[in-house]
Amino acid sequence: SLNQNYPNPFNPTTNVEFRMPSAYHVKLVVYDLLGREVAVLVNERREAGRYAATFDGTKLSSGVYIYRLTAGRYVESRKMVLTR
């Protein structure tokens, strides 16, 4: 499962938590609203458990960003807001 980032809105960093019921190759990516990849937070095999990744938006402009978790067949996306 993919949780809502906290804090949201954020400036300049936020945490993204997710849980894995079993081992999968996990990819957690942040995109801008035009679909451009702005950061890859996780791209590796993870065992079952609870995880957190920190996103640093220091070099980005204010706005809405989408983060997407892919693990096996599971895909979920959520929105986050960077404010300056």
C-alpha positions in Angstrom: 0.0 0.0 0.0 1.1 3.6 -0.6 0.4 6.2 2.0 -0.1 10.0 1.5 3.1 11.9 1.9 3.6 13.8 5.0 3.7 16.8 5.4 1.6 17.8 2.5 1.9 20.6 1.3 5.7 20.5 2.0 8.8 22.7 1.7 11.4 21.5 0.8 11.2 17.8 2.0 8.5 15.3 2.6 8.3 11.6 3.5 6.5 8.9 1.5 5.7 5.7 3.3 4.7 2.3 1.7 4.2 -1.2 2.9 5.0 -4.5 1.1 3.2 -7.7 1.9 5.9 -9.8 0.2 9.2 -9.2 -1.6 9.0 -7.3 -5.0 11.1 -5.1 -7.2 9.8 -1.7 -6.1 10.0 1.5 -8.1 8.9 4.8 -6.5 9.1 7.8 -8.9 8.1 11.4 -8.7 6.7 13.1 -11.9 5.7 16.7 -12.7 2.2 17.4 -14.1 3.6 17.1 -17.7 4.6 13.5 -16.9 8.3 14.2 -16.8 10.3 12.1 -14.3 11.8 14.5 -11.7 13.1 11.9 -9.1 13.5 8.2 -8.5 13.2 7.5 -4.8 13.4 3.7 -4.9 14.4 1.3 -7.6 15.3 -2.0 -6.1 14.1 -5.3 -4.7 12.6 -4.9 -1.2 11.5 -7.6 1.2 8.1 -7.6 3.0 7.8 -4.7 5.5 7.2 -1.0 6.0 9.4 1.6 4.3 9.8 5.3 4.0 11.5 7.5 1.4 12.3 11.2 1.6 11.7 13.5 -1.3 13.7 16.7 -1.5 12.1 19.3 -3.7 14.8 22.0 -3.1 15.6 22.4 -6.8 12.0 22.3 -8.1 9.4 25.0 -8.5 6.2 25.2 -6.5 3.3 23.1 -7.8 1.7 19.7 -7.8 3.7 16.6 -8.3 2.6 13.0 -8.7 4.4 10.1 -7.0 3.9 6.5 -8.2 4.7 3.2 -6.6 5.0 0.1 -8.8 5.6 -3.3 -7.1 4.7 -6.4 -9.2 1.2 -5.8 -10.5 0.4 -3.2 -7.9 0.5 0.4 -9.2 -0.7 3.4 -7.2 -0.3 7.1 -7.6 -0.9 10.1 -5.3 -0.5 13.9 -5.5 1.7 16.1 -3.4 2.1 19.9 -3.3 5.4 21.7 -3.1 5.0 25.3 -1.8 7.6 28.0 -1.6 
